[in-house]
Amino acid sequence: MGSALALALVLRKKGLKASVVVPNSYPPFLAWMPEASSTIIYEEEGEKAKTVTAESELIFCLDFNNLNRLEGYGDVVKESGKPLILIDHHLSPESYFLHALSDTSASSTCELIHRFFVGMEWTELIDRDVAECLYTGIMTDTGSFRFSSTSAQTHRVVADLMDRGLVPERVYHHVFDTNRFERLQLLGHALGNKMKYDADLHTAVIPISLREKNRYHYRKGDTEGLVNYGLSILGSRMSIFISEEDGYCKLSLRSKGELDVNQIARQYFNGGGHKNAAGGRLDLSLDESLSKIDSVLQENRSLLA
């Protein structure tokens, strides 16, 4: 959302018509972002998204490097035949992009969008709205600047955004200090009753069922960051969060040091991402997913122990 909104705002300042399309709804804690309300959500506005895509001359693909990540909207983009420009920081990009700014060492796609603006000599168009969008993506993707992907250049970019009107605490408040009471109850339940930690394998597993989410009136984004609590346990090397959905389970994996969860997610969980942060999906029930995860952990015992 941060990279797409920032780019759209600047393109409009250049006199171009730009629309932001996402495959599904974004979390409520991002609704405050400049021009977020104009975003076209494919699962809710499919025909509008198809029309905008068909009328486009160019499509920017931001913060993903494979159209399969767009679920049903990915097919719409493929069938459009429009040229695709990639700006992304994930591993293993596909080869069908006309041009690509792909750098896995970057902290976030928003950092790369700033680099793109510098290269295009568009930095004078970065106002407070654009700066807030970019900072939101940088702050969240770096875990508030604590992940190893945070570099000196990351901080230089943030300094430039502050010079252009960014007030960091305003963004932090909107993203992290607007919790519903039910969300905190869900987090408490997950940490107090659901999280298990295997000290021999240095791994935490946090499963949440669909029924449990409904009990706490779950909204999209309510479990954002939950996986990181497992990684904060003294001695932990990996944390896995499993969210039961309707007919499948979504996985989030985090690790420390040289333990590569991107490879684990790709090999076992139909996913991928970064070395220390990845996601996946299992078309299984929650119990079946937990059994699968246990088998994977035992198979990789020598790697984890």
C-alpha positions in Angstrom: 0.0 0.0 0.0 2.8 2.5 0.9 4.7 1.9 -2.3 1.6 1.9 -4.6 0.0 5.0 -3.1 3.3 6.9 -3.1 4.0 6.1 -6.7 0.4 7.0 -7.8 0.5 10.3 -6.0 3.8 11.3 -7.8 2.6 10.1 -11.2 -0.5 12.2 -10.8 1.7 15.2 -10.0 3.4 14.5 -13.3 0.0 14.9 -15.0 -0.6 11.2 -15.6 -3.6 9.1 -14.7 -2.8 6.5 -12.1 -4.9 3.9 -10.3 -4.0 1.6 -7.5 -5.4 -1.9 -7.7 -4.9 -4.6 -5.0 -6.1 -8.2 -5.0 -8.0 -8.1 -1.7 -8.8 -5.7 1.1 -6.1 -4.0 3.1 -6.1 -3.9 6.9 -8.1 -1.1 8.6 -5.0 0.3 10.2 -3.9 1.5 6.8 -7.2 3.3 5.9 -5.8 6.6 7.1 -3.1 6.7 4.4 -3.4 9.5 1.8 -5.7 8.4 -1.1 -6.2 4.9 0.4 -9.9 5.3 -0.1 -9.4 5.5 -3.9 -7.8 2.1 -4.0 -9.6 -0.5 -6.2 -10.0 -3.8 -4.4 -10.3 -6.6 -7.0 -12.3 -9.1 -4.9 -14.9 -6.4 -4.3 -14.7 -4.3 -7.5 -13.7 -6.9 -10.1 -15.2 -5.3 -13.1 -13.8 -1.9 -12.3 -10.4 -3.4 -11.8 -10.6 -5.2 -15.1 -11.6 -2.0 -16.9 -8.8 0.0 -15.4 -6.3 -2.7 -16.3 -7.6 -2.9 -19.9 -7.3 0.9 -20.3 -3.8 1.1 -18.8 -0.7 1.7 -21.0 1.7 0.5 -18.3 1.4 -1.6 -15.1 3.8 -1.2 -12.2 4.1 -4.4 -10.1 5.1 -3.4 -6.6 6.3 -5.5 -3.6 5.7 -8.8 -5.4 7.6 -10.4 -8.2 5.3 -13.1 -9.4 1.8 -12.5 -10.7 0.6 -15.7 -8.9 0.8 -13.6 -5.7 -2.2 -11.5 -7.0 -4.5 -14.5 -6.8 -7.4 -14.0 -9.3 -6.3 -10.5 -10.3 -3.0 -12.0 -11.6 -4.8 -13.7 -14.4 -6.4 -10.4 -15.4 -3.0 -8.7 -15.6 -1.5 -11.6 -17.6 -4.4 -11.6 -20.1 -4.1 -7.8 -20.5 -0.8 -8.2 -22.3 0.3 -4.8 -21.0 4.0 -4.1 -20.3 5.0 -4.7 -16.7 7.5 -2.7 -14.6 8.8 -4.5 -11.5 9.9 -2.6 -8.4 10.5 -5.2 -5.6 12.9 -6.5 -3.0 11.9 -10.2 -2.8 14.0 -13.2 -3.9 13.7 -15.0 -7.3 11.8 -12.5 -9.5 10.1 -13.8 -12.6 11.5 -12.9 -16.0 8.4 -11.6 -17.8 8.8 -8.0 -16.7 9.8 -5.4 -19.3 12.0 -3.6 -16.8 12.9 -4.4 -13.2 14.3 -2.5 -10.2 14.8 -5.6 -8.1 17.2 -5.4 -5.1 16.9 -8.0 -2.3 19.3 -6.0 -0.1 16.8 -3.2 0.1 14.8 -2.9 3.3 11.5 -2.5 1.5 9.9 -1.7 -1.8 9.2 1.8 -0.5 13.0 2.4 -0.2 13.2 1.3 -3.8 10.4 3.7 -4.8 12.4 6.5 -3.2 15.4 5.4 -5.3 13.2 5.4 -8.4 12.2 9.0 -7.6 15.8 10.0 -7.2 16.7 8.4 -10.5 13.8 10.0 -12.3 14.7 13.4 -10.7 11.2 13.5 -9.2 12.3 14.1 -5.5 10.9 17.6 -5.6 7.4 16.0 -5.9 7.8 14.2 -2.5 5.5 16.1 -0.2 4.2 15.1 3.3 1.6 12.7 1.8 4.1 10.9 -0.3 6.6 10.8 2.5 4.1 9.3 4.9 3.2 6.5 2.4 6.9 5.7 1.9 7.7 5.8 5.6 4.7 3.5 6.4 6.2 0.8 4.2 9.7 1.2 5.4 8.8 1.2 9.1 6.6 -1.9 8.9 8.9 -3.9 6.6 11.9 -3.3 8.8 9.9 -4.1 12.0 10.4 -0.5 13.2 14.0 -0.6 12.0 15.1 -3.6 14.0 15.5 -6.2 11.2 18.8 -6.9 9.6 17.5 -5.4 6.3 17.8 -2.0 7.9 20.8 -0.2 6.4 22.5 3.1 6.7 20.8 4.0 3.4 17.4 3.1 4.9 18.0 5.8 7.5 19.2 8.3 4.9 16.0 7.8 3.0 14.0 8.4 6.2 16.0 11.5 6.9 15.2 12.8 3.4 11.5 12.1 4.0 11.6 14.0 7.3 13.2 17.0 5.5 10.2 16.9 3.2 7.6 17.0 5.9 7.4 13.5 7.4 6.5 13.4 11.1 7.4 9.8 12.1 5.4 9.6 15.4 2.2 10.5 13.5 2.6 7.5 11.2 3.6 5.2 14.1 0.4 6.3 16.0 -1.8 5.5 13.0 -0.3 2.1 12.4 0.4 0.8 16.0 -1.7 2.8 18.5 -5.2 2.3 17.1 -5.9 -1.2 18.4 -9.4 -2.5 19.0 -9.9 -4.1 22.4 -10.9 -7.4 20.6 -7.5 -7.4 18.7 -5.6 -7.2 22.0 -7.7 -10.0 23.4 -6.9 -12.2 20.4 -3.2 -11.5 20.7 -3.4 -12.4 24.4 -5.2 -15.6 23.7 -2.7 -16.5 21.0 0.3 -15.9 23.2 -1.2 -17.2 26.4 -3.0 -20.3 25.2 -1.9 -21.2 21.7 1.8 -20.6 21.3 4.1 -23.6 21.8 7.9 -23.5 22.0 10.2 -26.4 21.4 13.5 -25.6 23.2 15.3 -28.4 21.5 14.4 -27.1 18.0 14.5 -23.5 19.0 11.2 -23.0 17.3 7.9 -21.4 18.3 4.6 -22.4 16.6 1.4 -20.2 17.0 -1.8 -21.7 15.5 -5.1 -19.8 15.4 -8.3 -21.4 14.2 -11.0 -19.7 12.2 -13.4 -20.2 15.1 -11.0 -18.5 17.5 -10.6 -15.5 15.1 -14.4 -15.2 14.9 -14.7 -15.4 18.7 -12.6 -12.2 18.9 -14.3 -10.5 15.9 -11.2 -10.8 13.7 -10.5 -8.2 11.1 -7.9 -8.3 8.4 -4.5 -7.2 9.9 -5.4 -8.2 13.5 -2.6 -10.9 13.6 -0.1 -8.6 11.9 3.3 -9.0 13.7 2.1 -11.9 15.9 4.8 -14.2 14.5 7.5 -11.9 15.7 6.6 -12.7 19.4 7.7 -16.3 18.9 11.0 -15.1 17.5 11.6 -12.9 20.6 11.8 -15.9 22.9 15.3 -16.2 24.4 17.1 -18.9 22.3 14.5 -19.0 19.5 15.7 -19.3 16.0 12.4 -19.7 14.1 8.8 -18.8 14.6 5.8 -20.0 12.6 2.3 -18.5 12.7 -0.5 -20.5 11.2 -3.8 -18.8 10.5 -6.7 -21.0 9.5 -8.8 -19.6 6.7 -11.8 -21.0 4.8 -10.5 -24.2 3.4 -6.7 -23.6 3.8 -4.1 -22.3 6.2 -1.8 -19.3 5.7 1.7 -19.4 7.2 4.1 -16.7 8.3 7.7 -17.7 9.0 10.5 -15.7 10.7 14.0 -16.6 11.6 17.3 -15.3 12.9 20.8 -15.4 11.5 21.6 -17.9 8.7 18.4 -20.0 9.1 16.7 -19.5 5.7 13.0 -19.6 6.0 12.6 -18.6 2.3 14.0 -22.0 1.3 11.8 -23.8 3.9 8.7 -22.0 2.7 9.5 -22.7 -1.0 10.3 -26.4 -0.3 7.5 -27.3 2.0 4.8 -24.6 2.2 4.2 -23.4 -1.4 5.5 -20.0 -0.6 8.7 -17.9 -0.3 9.9 -14.4 0.5 13.1 -13.3 2.2 15.8 -15.2 4.0 14.5 -14.3 7.4 10.9 -13.6 6.6 8.6 -15.7 4.4 5.1 -16.8 3.9 3.3 -19.9 2.7 0.0 -21.7 2.2 -1.2 -25.2 2.9 -4.5 -26.5 1.4 -5.1 -28.5 4.6 -7.1 -28.2 7.8 -5.4 -26.6 10.8 -4.7 -30.0 12.5 -3.3 -31.3 9.2 -1.2 -28.2 8.8 0.2 -28.6 12.3 1.0 -32.3 11.6 2.8 -31.2 8.4 4.8 -28.6 10.2 5.8 -31.1 12.9 7.0 -33.5 10.2 9.0 -30.7 8.5 10.6 -29.7 11.8 11.6 -33.2 12.6 13.0 -33.7 9.0 15.1 -30.6 9.6 16.1 -31.3 13.2 19.8 -31.2 12.4 19.3 -27.7 10.9 17.4 -26.4 13.9 18.9 -28.1 16.9 
